[in-house]
Amino acid sequence: MSSKQVFKKILAAMAVILAILPIIVTFSAALTSLFNKMDWYVALQNYIVPFEARLVVVLLRLVGISGVVTPTSGFAMLLQKPGGEYLPVILSWNCLGWQSLVLLGLTLTTGLRGDWRLISKIEVSLLGIFGTFLTNIFRMTFVTTLMYYWNEVAARVVHDYLAAFVSLIWLSFFWWFSYSYVLEEKGDDLSSKSSSTIS
């Protein structure tokens, strides 16, 4: 597949996602409310949130912020301010970026259609999951840093609106990289073997 076709697909996908972004945000809020009522989030809150909070605390140290993870106190993190007081930061299951994983899943179902080798499909899927995970960790770190150095209102605005754009940027890069360097068509091996035999 040529790079021109790849970029056409990426731009078309971004246009569609941006057009339906308000619907996605509304759907996300409704789905979150439903999960809260059904207690489906408990396992995420008890096991995944503390793990990801520790990763965020490690990254925060790189920008001069020291903090501790306190999952039992009602806060996910306590960040120490220069004066010695602590800033509580709540990191809930809904902050983990599950919405971007849903978007990734939707794009994988369409982006992997075609005559691609199975191993390259697996590689793309693993790359997408790992990259989305790291993207969400860096996003949470950025929002927390903003809250620490600026204020909670700015962090809330970025939290609510930047996340979708970060996901779009990541997915655009991910699919460009996958189509350009990872995905291999099933006929690639045969054509390379035949060319080497002729030569």
CNS distance restraints for C-alpha pairs under 8 A (distance, minus, plus):
assign (resid   1 and name CA) (resid   5 and name CA) 6.65 0.50 0.50
assign (resid   1 and name CA) (resid   6 and name CA) 7.09 0.50 0.50
assign (resid   1 and name CA) (resid 179 and name CA) 7.25 0.50 0.50
assign (resid   1 and name CA) (resid 180 and name CA) 7.98 0.50 0.50
assign (resid   2 and name CA) (resid   6 and name CA) 6.45 0.50 0.50
assign (resid   3 and name CA) (resid   7 and name CA) 6.19 0.50 0.50
assign (resid   3 and name CA) (resid 176 and name CA) 7.91 0.50 0.50
assign (resid   3 and name CA) (resid 179 and name CA) 7.95 0.50 0.50
assign (resid   3 and name CA) (resid 180 and name CA) 6.89 0.50 0.50
assign (resid   4 and name CA) (resid   8 and name CA) 6.24 0.50 0.50
assign (resid   5 and name CA) (resid   9 and name CA) 6.27 0.50 0.50
assign (resid   6 and name CA) (resid  10 and name CA) 6.23 0.50 0.50
assign (resid   6 and name CA) (resid 175 and name CA) 7.84 0.50 0.50
assign (resid   6 and name CA) (resid 176 and name CA) 6.33 0.50 0.50
assign (resid   6 and name CA) (resid 179 and name CA) 6.76 0.50 0.50
assign (resid   7 and name CA) (resid  11 and name CA) 5.98 0.50 0.50
assign (resid   7 and name CA) (resid 176 and name CA) 7.04 0.50 0.50
assign (resid   8 and name CA) (resid  12 and name CA) 6.03 0.50 0.50
assign (resid   9 and name CA) (resid  13 and name CA) 6.07 0.50 0.50
assign (resid  10 and name CA) (resid  14 and name CA) 6.14 0.50 0.50
assign (resid  10 and name CA) (resid 172 and name CA) 5.85 0.50 0.50
assign (resid  10 and name CA) (resid 175 and name CA) 7.21 0.50 0.50
assign (resid  10 and name CA) (resid 176 and name CA) 7.43 0.50 0.50
assign (resid  11 and name CA) (resid  15 and name CA) 6.08 0.50 0.50
assign (resid  12 and name CA) (resid  16 and name CA) 6.27 0.50 0.50
assign (resid  13 and name CA) (resid  17 and name CA) 6.14 0.50 0.50
assign (resid  14 and name CA) (resid  18 and name CA) 5.98 0.50 0.50
assign (resid  14 and name CA) (resid 168 and name CA) 6.79 0.50 0.50
assign (resid  14 and name CA) (resid 172 and name CA) 7.67 0.50 0.50
assign (resid  15 and name CA) (resid  19 and name CA) 6.10 0.50 0.50
assign (resid  16 and name CA) (resid  20 and name CA) 6.33 0.50 0.50
assign (resid  17 and name CA) (resid  21 and name CA) 5.76 0.50 0.50
assign (resid  20 and name CA) (resid  24 and name CA) 6.23 0.50 0.50
assign (resid  21 and name CA) (resid  25 and name CA) 6.17 0.50 0.50
assign (resid  22 and name CA) (resid  26 and name CA) 6.20 0.50 0.50
assign (resid  23 and name CA) (resid  27 and name CA) 5.94 0.50 0.50
assign (resid  24 and name CA) (resid  28 and name CA) 5.90 0.50 0.50
assign (resid  25 and name CA) (resid  29 and name CA) 6.28 0.50 0.50
assign (resid  26 and name CA) (resid  30 and name CA) 6.30 0.50 0.50
assign (resid  27 and name CA) (resid  31 and name CA) 6.00 0.50 0.50
assign (resid  28 and name CA) (resid  32 and name CA) 6.00 0.50 0.50
assign (resid  28 and name CA) (resid  99 and name CA) 7.17 0.50 0.50
assign (resid  29 and name CA) (resid  33 and name CA) 6.22 0.50 0.50
assign (resid  30 and name CA) (resid  34 and name CA) 6.25 0.50 0.50
assign (resid  31 and name CA) (resid  35 and name CA) 6.15 0.50 0.50
assign (resid  32 and name CA) (resid  36 and name CA) 6.15 0.50 0.50
assign (resid  32 and name CA) (resid  94 and name CA) 7.22 0.50 0.50
assign (resid  33 and name CA) (resid  37 and name CA) 6.40 0.50 0.50
assign (resid  34 and name CA) (resid  38 and name CA) 6.33 0.50 0.50
assign (resid  35 and name CA) (resid  39 and name CA) 5.99 0.50 0.50
assign (resid  35 and name CA) (resid  40 and name CA) 5.40 0.50 0.50
assign (resid  35 and name CA) (resid  41 and name CA) 6.32 0.50 0.50
assign (resid  36 and name CA) (resid  40 and name CA) 6.81 0.50 0.50
assign (resid  36 and name CA) (resid  41 and name CA) 6.57 0.50 0.50
assign (resid  41 and name CA) (resid  45 and name CA) 6.09 0.50 0.50
assign (resid  41 and name CA) (resid  93 and name CA) 6.53 0.50 0.50
assign (resid  42 and name CA) (resid  46 and name CA) 6.04 0.50 0.50
assign (resid  43 and name CA) (resid  47 and name CA) 5.95 0.50 0.50
assign (resid  43 and name CA) (resid  48 and name CA) 7.46 0.50 0.50
assign (resid  44 and name CA) (resid  48 and name CA) 4.88 0.50 0.50
assign (resid  44 and name CA) (resid  49 and name CA) 6.21 0.50 0.50
assign (resid  44 and name CA) (resid  93 and name CA) 5.83 0.50 0.50
assign (resid  45 and name CA) (resid  49 and name CA) 5.16 0.50 0.50
assign (resid  45 and name CA) (resid  50 and name CA) 7.55 0.50 0.50
assign (resid  45 and name CA) (resid  92 and name CA) 6.45 0.50 0.50
assign (resid  45 and name CA) (resid  93 and name CA) 5.18 0.50 0.50
assign (resid  46 and name CA) (resid  50 and name CA) 6.98 0.50 0.50
assign (resid  47 and name CA) (resid  51 and name CA) 6.66 0.50 0.50
assign (resid  48 and name CA) (resid  52 and name CA) 6.17 0.50 0.50
assign (resid  48 and name CA) (resid  93 and name CA) 7.79 0.50 0.50
assign (resid  49 and name CA) (resid  53 and name CA) 5.89 0.50 0.50
assign (resid  49 and name CA) (resid  76 and name CA) 7.56 0.50 0.50
assign (resid  49 and name CA) (resid  91 and name CA) 6.95 0.50 0.50
assign (resid  49 and name CA) (resid  92 and name CA) 6.62 0.50 0.50
assign (resid  49 and name CA) (resid  93 and name CA) 6.12 0.50 0.50
assign (resid  49 and name CA) (resid  96 and name CA) 7.38 0.50 0.50
assign (resid  50 and name CA) (resid  54 and name CA) 6.25 0.50 0.50
assign (resid  50 and name CA) (resid  69 and name CA) 7.06 0.50 0.50
assign (resid  50 and name CA) (resid  71 and name CA) 6.25 0.50 0.50
assign (resid  50 and name CA) (resid  76 and name CA) 6.77 0.50 0.50
assign (resid  51 and name CA) (resid  55 and name CA) 6.67 0.50 0.50
assign (resid  52 and name CA) (resid  56 and name CA) 6.26 0.50 0.50
assign (resid  52 and name CA) (resid  96 and name CA) 7.96 0.50 0.50
assign (resid  52 and name CA) (resid 137 and name CA) 7.07 0.50 0.50
assign (resid  53 and name CA) (resid  57 and name CA) 6.18 0.50 0.50
assign (resid  53 and name CA) (resid  69 and name CA) 6.53 0.50 0.50
assign (resid  53 and name CA) (resid  76 and name CA) 6.51 0.50 0.50
assign (resid  53 and name CA) (resid  77 and name CA) 6.96 0.50 0.50
assign (resid  53 and name CA) (resid  91 and name CA) 7.25 0.50 0.50
assign (resid  54 and name CA) (resid  58 and name CA) 6.32 0.50 0.50
assign (resid  54 and name CA) (resid  68 and name CA) 7.87 0.50 0.50
assign (resid  54 and name CA) (resid  69 and name CA) 6.29 0.50 0.50
assign (resid  55 and name CA) (resid  59 and name CA) 6.44 0.50 0.50
assign (resid  55 and name CA) (resid 137 and name CA) 7.31 0.50 0.50
assign (resid  56 and name CA) (resid  60 and name CA) 6.07 0.50 0.50
assign (resid  56 and name CA) (resid 137 and name CA) 6.38 0.50 0.50
assign (resid  56 and name CA) (resid 138 and name CA) 7.60 0.50 0.50
assign (resid  56 and name CA) (resid 140 and name CA) 7.00 0.50 0.50
assign (resid  56 and name CA) (resid 141 and name CA) 5.45 0.50 0.50
assign (resid  57 and name CA) (resid  61 and name CA) 6.45 0.50 0.50
assign (resid  57 and name CA) (resid  66 and name CA) 7.28 0.50 0.50
assign (resid  57 and name CA) (resid  67 and name CA) 6.10 0.50 0.50
assign (resid  57 and name CA) (resid  68 and name CA) 6.89 0.50 0.50
assign (resid  57 and name CA) (resid  69 and name CA) 7.50 0.50 0.50
assign (resid  57 and name CA) (resid  77 and name CA) 7.82 0.50 0.50
assign (resid  57 and name CA) (resid 141 and name CA) 7.91 0.50 0.50
assign (resid  58 and name CA) (resid  62 and name CA) 7.24 0.50 0.50
assign (resid  59 and name CA) (resid  63 and name CA) 7.37 0.50 0.50
assign (resid  59 and name CA) (resid 141 and name CA) 6.79 0.50 0.50
assign (resid  60 and name CA) (resid  64 and name CA) 6.60 0.50 0.50
assign (resid  60 and name CA) (resid  65 and name CA) 5.23 0.50 0.50
assign (resid  60 and name CA) (resid  66 and name CA) 6.84 0.50 0.50
assign (resid  60 and name CA) (resid  67 and name CA) 7.92 0.50 0.50
assign (resid  60 and name CA) (resid 141 and name CA) 6.48 0.50 0.50
assign (resid  60 and name CA) (resid 145 and name CA) 7.13 0.50 0.50
assign (resid  61 and name CA) (resid  65 and name CA) 4.92 0.50 0.50
assign (resid  61 and name CA) (resid  66 and name CA) 5.55 0.50 0.50
assign (resid  61 and name CA) (resid  67 and name CA) 7.92 0.50 0.50
assign (resid  65 and name CA) (resid  79 and name CA) 6.92 0.50 0.50
assign (resid  65 and name CA) (resid  80 and name CA) 7.14 0.50 0.50
assign (resid  65 and name CA) (resid  81 and name CA) 7.95 0.50 0.50
assign (resid  65 and name CA) (resid 145 and name CA) 7.95 0.50 0.50
assign (resid  66 and name CA) (resid  79 and name CA) 5.88 0.50 0.50
assign (resid  66 and name CA) (resid  80 and name CA) 5.78 0.50 0.50
assign (resid  67 and name CA) (resid  77 and name CA) 6.60 0.50 0.50
assign (resid  67 and name CA) (resid  78 and name CA) 5.39 0.50 0.50
assign (resid  67 and name CA) (resid  79 and name CA) 4.08 0.50 0.50
assign (resid  67 and name CA) (resid  80 and name CA) 5.73 0.50 0.50
assign (resid  68 and name CA) (resid  77 and name CA) 5.61 0.50 0.50
assign (resid  68 and name CA) (resid  78 and name CA) 5.41 0.50 0.50
assign (resid  68 and name CA) (resid  79 and name CA) 6.61 0.50 0.50
assign (resid  69 and name CA) (resid  75 and name CA) 7.97 0.50 0.50
assign (resid  69 and name CA) (resid  76 and name CA) 5.62 0.50 0.50
assign (resid  69 and name CA) (resid  77 and name CA) 4.48 0.50 0.50
assign (resid  69 and name CA) (resid  78 and name CA) 6.46 0.50 0.50
assign (resid  70 and name CA) (resid  74 and name CA) 7.49 0.50 0.50
assign (resid  70 and name CA) (resid  75 and name CA) 6.09 0.50 0.50
assign (resid  70 and name CA) (resid  76 and name CA) 5.40 0.50 0.50
assign (resid  70 and name CA) (resid  77 and name CA) 5.67 0.50 0.50
assign (resid  70 and name CA) (resid  78 and name CA) 7.00 0.50 0.50
assign (resid  71 and name CA) (resid  75 and name CA) 5.88 0.50 0.50
assign (resid  71 and name CA) (resid  76 and name CA) 4.93 0.50 0.50
assign (resid  71 and name CA) (resid  77 and name CA) 7.45 0.50 0.50
assign (resid  74 and name CA) (resid  90 and name CA) 7.67 0.50 0.50
assign (resid  75 and name CA) (resid  88 and name CA) 6.15 0.50 0.50
assign (resid  75 and name CA) (resid  89 and name CA) 5.99 0.50 0.50
assign (resid  75 and name CA) (resid  90 and name CA) 4.86 0.50 0.50
assign (resid  75 and name CA) (resid  91 and name CA) 7.05 0.50 0.50
assign (resid  76 and name CA) (resid  88 and name CA) 7.77 0.50 0.50
assign (resid  76 and name CA) (resid  89 and name CA) 6.19 0.50 0.50
assign (resid  76 and name CA) (resid  90 and name CA) 5.15 0.50 0.50
assign (resid  76 and name CA) (resid  91 and name CA) 5.17 0.50 0.50
assign (resid  76 and name CA) (resid  92 and name CA) 7.56 0.50 0.50
assign (resid  77 and name CA) (resid  88 and name CA) 5.98 0.50 0.50
assign (resid  77 and name CA) (resid  89 and name CA) 5.18 0.50 0.50
assign (resid  77 and name CA) (resid  90 and name CA) 6.62 0.50 0.50
assign (resid  77 and name CA) (resid  91 and name CA) 7.39 0.50 0.50
assign (resid  78 and name CA) (resid  86 and name CA) 5.79 0.50 0.50
assign (resid  78 and name CA) (resid  87 and name CA) 5.51 0.50 0.50
assign (resid  78 and name CA) (resid  88 and name CA) 4.62 0.50 0.50
assign (resid  78 and name CA) (resid  89 and name CA) 6.15 0.50 0.50
assign (resid  79 and name CA) (resid  86 and name CA) 5.31 0.50 0.50
assign (resid  79 and name CA) (resid  87 and name CA) 4.95 0.50 0.50
assign (resid  79 and name CA) (resid  88 and name CA) 6.41 0.50 0.50
assign (resid  79 and name CA) (resid  89 and name CA) 7.45 0.50 0.50
assign (resid  79 and name CA) (resid 148 and name CA) 7.90 0.50 0.50
assign (resid  80 and name CA) (resid  84 and name CA) 6.08 0.50 0.50
assign (resid  80 and name CA) (resid  85 and name CA) 5.93 0.50 0.50
assign (resid  80 and name CA) (resid  86 and name CA) 4.49 0.50 0.50
assign (resid  80 and name CA) (resid  87 and name CA) 6.25 0.50 0.50
assign (resid  81 and name CA) (resid  85 and name CA) 5.45 0.50 0.50
assign (resid  81 and name CA) (resid  86 and name CA) 5.74 0.50 0.50
assign (resid  81 and name CA) (resid  87 and name CA) 6.73 0.50 0.50
assign (resid  81 and name CA) (resid 148 and name CA) 7.96 0.50 0.50
assign (resid  87 and name CA) (resid 148 and name CA) 7.60 0.50 0.50
assign (resid  89 and name CA) (resid 144 and name CA) 7.59 0.50 0.50
assign (resid  91 and name CA) (resid  95 and name CA) 6.27 0.50 0.50
assign (resid  92 and name CA) (resid  96 and name CA) 7.32 0.50 0.50
assign (resid  94 and name CA) (resid  98 and name CA) 7.21 0.50 0.50
assign (resid  95 and name CA) (resid 140 and name CA) 7.53 0.50 0.50
assign (resid  96 and name CA) (resid 136 and name CA) 6.59 0.50 0.50
assign (resid  96 and name CA) (resid 137 and name CA) 7.86 0.50 0.50
assign (resid  96 and name CA) (resid 140 and name CA) 7.92 0.50 0.50
assign (resid  97 and name CA) (resid 101 and name CA) 6.83 0.50 0.50
assign (resid  97 and name CA) (resid 133 and name CA) 7.98 0.50 0.50
assign (resid  97 and name CA) (resid 136 and name CA) 5.77 0.50 0.50
assign (resid  98 and name CA) (resid 102 and name CA) 6.34 0.50 0.50
assign (resid  99 and name CA) (resid 103 and name CA) 6.33 0.50 0.50
assign (resid 100 and name CA) (resid 104 and name CA) 6.01 0.50 0.50
assign (resid 100 and name CA) (resid 132 and name CA) 7.03 0.50 0.50
assign (resid 100 and name CA) (resid 164 and name CA) 7.73 0.50 0.50
assign (resid 100 and name CA) (resid 167 and name CA) 5.98 0.50 0.50
assign (resid 101 and name CA) (resid 105 and name CA) 6.11 0.50 0.50
assign (resid 101 and name CA) (resid 129 and name CA) 7.35 0.50 0.50
assign (resid 101 and name CA) (resid 132 and name CA) 6.84 0.50 0.50
assign (resid 102 and name CA) (resid 106 and name CA) 6.29 0.50 0.50
assign (resid 103 and name CA) (resid 107 and name CA) 6.25 0.50 0.50
assign (resid 104 and name CA) (resid 108 and name CA) 6.04 0.50 0.50
assign (resid 104 and name CA) (resid 128 and name CA) 7.04 0.50 0.50
assign (resid 104 and name CA) (resid 129 and name CA) 7.76 0.50 0.50
assign (resid 104 and name CA) (resid 132 and name CA) 7.87 0.50 0.50
assign (resid 104 and name CA) (resid 171 and name CA) 7.26 0.50 0.50
assign (resid 105 and name CA) (resid 109 and name CA) 6.34 0.50 0.50
assign (resid 106 and name CA) (resid 110 and name CA) 6.81 0.50 0.50
assign (resid 107 and name CA) (resid 111 and name CA) 5.55 0.50 0.50
assign (resid 108 and name CA) (resid 112 and name CA) 5.62 0.50 0.50
assign (resid 108 and name CA) (resid 125 and name CA) 7.25 0.50 0.50
assign (resid 109 and name CA) (resid 113 and name CA) 6.94 0.50 0.50
assign (resid 111 and name CA) (resid 175 and name CA) 7.89 0.50 0.50
assign (resid 112 and name CA) (resid 116 and name CA) 7.39 0.50 0.50
assign (resid 112 and name CA) (resid 121 and name CA) 6.63 0.50 0.50
assign (resid 115 and name CA) (resid 185 and name CA) 5.65 0.50 0.50
assign (resid 115 and name CA) (resid 186 and name CA) 6.00 0.50 0.50
assign (resid 116 and name CA) (resid 120 and name CA) 6.98 0.50 0.50
assign (resid 116 and name CA) (resid 121 and name CA) 6.81 0.50 0.50
assign (resid 116 and name CA) (resid 183 and name CA) 6.46 0.50 0.50
assign (resid 116 and name CA) (resid 184 and name CA) 5.54 0.50 0.50
assign (resid 116 and name CA) (resid 185 and name CA) 4.29 0.50 0.50
assign (resid 116 and name CA) (resid 186 and name CA) 5.41 0.50 0.50
assign (resid 117 and name CA) (resid 121 and name CA) 6.45 0.50 0.50
assign (resid 117 and name CA) (resid 183 and name CA) 7.33 0.50 0.50
assign (resid 117 and name CA) (resid 184 and name CA) 5.76 0.50 0.50
assign (resid 117 and name CA) (resid 185 and name CA) 5.63 0.50 0.50
assign (resid 117 and name CA) (resid 186 and name CA) 4.94 0.50 0.50
assign (resid 118 and name CA) (resid 122 and name CA) 6.31 0.50 0.50
assign (resid 119 and name CA) (resid 123 and name CA) 6.21 0.50 0.50
assign (resid 120 and name CA) (resid 124 and name CA) 6.13 0.50 0.50
assign (resid 120 and name CA) (resid 182 and name CA) 6.15 0.50 0.50
assign (resid 120 and name CA) (resid 183 and name CA) 5.06 0.50 0.50
assign (resid 120 and name CA) (resid 184 and name CA) 6.11 0.50 0.50
assign (resid 121 and name CA) (resid 125 and name CA) 6.18 0.50 0.50
assign (resid 121 and name CA) (resid 183 and name CA) 6.60 0.50 0.50
assign (resid 122 and name CA) (resid 126 and name CA) 6.19 0.50 0.50
assign (resid 123 and name CA) (resid 127 and name CA) 6.03 0.50 0.50
assign (resid 123 and name CA) (resid 182 and name CA) 7.33 0.50 0.50
assign (resid 124 and name CA) (resid 128 and name CA) 6.02 0.50 0.50
assign (resid 124 and name CA) (resid 178 and name CA) 6.26 0.50 0.50
assign (resid 124 and name CA) (resid 182 and name CA) 6.72 0.50 0.50
assign (resid 124 and name CA) (resid 183 and name CA) 7.14 0.50 0.50
assign (resid 125 and name CA) (resid 129 and name CA) 6.27 0.50 0.50
assign (resid 126 and name CA) (resid 130 and name CA) 6.05 0.50 0.50
assign (resid 127 and name CA) (resid 131 and name CA) 5.80 0.50 0.50
assign (resid 128 and name CA) (resid 132 and name CA) 5.91 0.50 0.50
assign (resid 128 and name CA) (resid 174 and name CA) 6.85 0.50 0.50
assign (resid 129 and name CA) (resid 133 and name CA) 6.15 0.50 0.50
assign (resid 130 and name CA) (resid 134 and name CA) 6.31 0.50 0.50
assign (resid 131 and name CA) (resid 135 and name CA) 6.02 0.50 0.50
assign (resid 131 and name CA) (resid 170 and name CA) 7.98 0.50 0.50
assign (resid 132 and name CA) (resid 136 and name CA) 6.19 0.50 0.50
assign (resid 132 and name CA) (resid 167 and name CA) 7.83 0.50 0.50
assign (resid 132 and name CA) (resid 170 and name CA) 7.49 0.50 0.50
assign (resid 133 and name CA) (resid 137 and name CA) 6.37 0.50 0.50
assign (resid 134 and name CA) (resid 138 and name CA) 6.25 0.50 0.50
assign (resid 135 and name CA) (resid 139 and name CA) 6.09 0.50 0.50
assign (resid 135 and name CA) (resid 166 and name CA) 7.80 0.50 0.50
assign (resid 135 and name CA) (resid 167 and name CA) 7.74 0.50 0.50
assign (resid 135 and name CA) (resid 170 and name CA) 7.36 0.50 0.50
assign (resid 136 and name CA) (resid 140 and name CA) 6.13 0.50 0.50
assign (resid 137 and name CA) (resid 141 and name CA) 6.21 0.50 0.50
assign (resid 138 and name CA) (resid 142 and name CA) 6.10 0.50 0.50
assign (resid 139 and name CA) (resid 143 and name CA) 6.27 0.50 0.50
assign (resid 139 and name CA) (resid 163 and name CA) 7.16 0.50 0.50
assign (resid 139 and name CA) (resid 166 and name CA) 7.77 0.50 0.50
assign (resid 140 and name CA) (resid 144 and name CA) 6.08 0.50 0.50
assign (resid 141 and name CA) (resid 145 and name CA) 6.06 0.50 0.50
assign (resid 142 and name CA) (resid 146 and name CA) 6.17 0.50 0.50
assign (resid 143 and name CA) (resid 147 and name CA) 6.26 0.50 0.50
assign (resid 143 and name CA) (resid 155 and name CA) 5.41 0.50 0.50
assign (resid 143 and name CA) (resid 156 and name CA) 7.94 0.50 0.50
assign (resid 143 and name CA) (resid 158 and name CA) 6.79 0.50 0.50
assign (resid 143 and name CA) (resid 159 and name CA) 6.28 0.50 0.50
assign (resid 144 and name CA) (resid 148 and name CA) 6.19 0.50 0.50
assign (resid 144 and name CA) (resid 155 and name CA) 7.16 0.50 0.50
assign (resid 145 and name CA) (resid 149 and name CA) 6.14 0.50 0.50
assign (resid 146 and name CA) (resid 150 and name CA) 5.44 0.50 0.50
assign (resid 146 and name CA) (resid 151 and name CA) 6.81 0.50 0.50
assign (resid 146 and name CA) (resid 152 and name CA) 7.83 0.50 0.50
assign (resid 146 and name CA) (resid 154 and name CA) 7.20 0.50 0.50
assign (resid 146 and name CA) (resid 155 and name CA) 5.60 0.50 0.50
assign (resid 147 and name CA) (resid 151 and name CA) 4.75 0.50 0.50
assign (resid 147 and name CA) (resid 152 and name CA) 4.94 0.50 0.50
assign (resid 147 and name CA) (resid 153 and name CA) 7.92 0.50 0.50
assign (resid 147 and name CA) (resid 154 and name CA) 7.10 0.50 0.50
assign (resid 147 and name CA) (resid 155 and name CA) 5.13 0.50 0.50
assign (resid 148 and name CA) (resid 152 and name CA) 7.98 0.50 0.50
assign (resid 150 and name CA) (resid 154 and name CA) 7.18 0.50 0.50
assign (resid 150 and name CA) (resid 155 and name CA) 7.95 0.50 0.50
assign (resid 151 and name CA) (resid 155 and name CA) 6.48 0.50 0.50
assign (resid 152 and name CA) (resid 156 and name CA) 6.00 0.50 0.50
assign (resid 153 and name CA) (resid 157 and name CA) 6.31 0.50 0.50
assign (resid 154 and name CA) (resid 158 and name CA) 6.24 0.50 0.50
assign (resid 155 and name CA) (resid 159 and name CA) 5.84 0.50 0.50
assign (resid 156 and name CA) (resid 160 and name CA) 6.08 0.50 0.50
assign (resid 157 and name CA) (resid 161 and name CA) 6.12 0.50 0.50
assign (resid 157 and name CA) (resid 162 and name CA) 7.76 0.50 0.50
assign (resid 158 and name CA) (resid 162 and name CA) 4.96 0.50 0.50
assign (resid 158 and name CA) (resid 163 and name CA) 7.31 0.50 0.50
assign (resid 159 and name CA) (resid 163 and name CA) 6.10 0.50 0.50
assign (resid 161 and name CA) (resid 165 and name CA) 7.31 0.50 0.50
assign (resid 162 and name CA) (resid 166 and name CA) 6.08 0.50 0.50
assign (resid 163 and name CA) (resid 167 and name CA) 6.21 0.50 0.50
assign (resid 164 and name CA) (resid 168 and name CA) 6.29 0.50 0.50
assign (resid 165 and name CA) (resid 169 and name CA) 6.15 0.50 0.50
assign (resid 166 and name CA) (resid 170 and name CA) 6.11 0.50 0.50
assign (resid 167 and name CA) (resid 171 and name CA) 6.00 0.50 0.50
assign (resid 168 and name CA) (resid 172 and name CA) 6.03 0.50 0.50
assign (resid 169 and name CA) (resid 173 and name CA) 6.29 0.50 0.50
assign (resid 170 and name CA) (resid 174 and name CA) 5.93 0.50 0.50
assign (resid 171 and name CA) (resid 175 and name CA) 6.09 0.50 0.50
assign (resid 172 and name CA) (resid 176 and name CA) 6.20 0.50 0.50
assign (resid 173 and name CA) (resid 177 and name CA) 6.01 0.50 0.50
assign (resid 174 and name CA) (resid 178 and name CA) 6.00 0.50 0.50
assign (resid 175 and name CA) (resid 179 and name CA) 5.96 0.50 0.50
assign (resid 176 and name CA) (resid 180 and name CA) 5.99 0.50 0.50
assign (resid 177 and name CA) (resid 181 and name CA) 5.71 0.50 0.50
assign (resid 177 and name CA) (resid 182 and name CA) 7.02 0.50 0.50
assign (resid 178 and name CA) (resid 182 and name CA) 4.70 0.50 0.50
assign (resid 178 and name CA) (resid 183 and name CA) 5.75 0.50 0.50
assign (resid 179 and name CA) (resid 183 and name CA) 5.48 0.50 0.50
assign (resid 184 and name CA) (resid 188 and name CA) 6.70 0.50 0.50
assign (resid 186 and name CA) (resid 190 and name CA) 7.94 0.50 0.50
assign (resid 187 and name CA) (resid 191 and name CA) 6.16 0.50 0.50
assign (resid 188 and name CA) (resid 192 and name CA) 6.17 0.50 0.50
assign (resid 189 and name CA) (resid 193 and name CA) 6.10 0.50 0.50
assign (resid 190 and name CA) (resid 194 and name CA) 6.10 0.50 0.50
assign (resid 191 and name CA) (resid 195 and name CA) 6.14 0.50 0.50
assign (resid 192 and name CA) (resid 196 and name CA) 6.18 0.50 0.50
assign (resid 193 and name CA) (resid 197 and name CA) 6.13 0.50 0.50
assign (resid 194 and name CA) (resid 198 and name CA) 6.23 0.50 0.50
assign (resid 195 and name CA) (resid 199 and name CA) 6.26 0.50 0.50
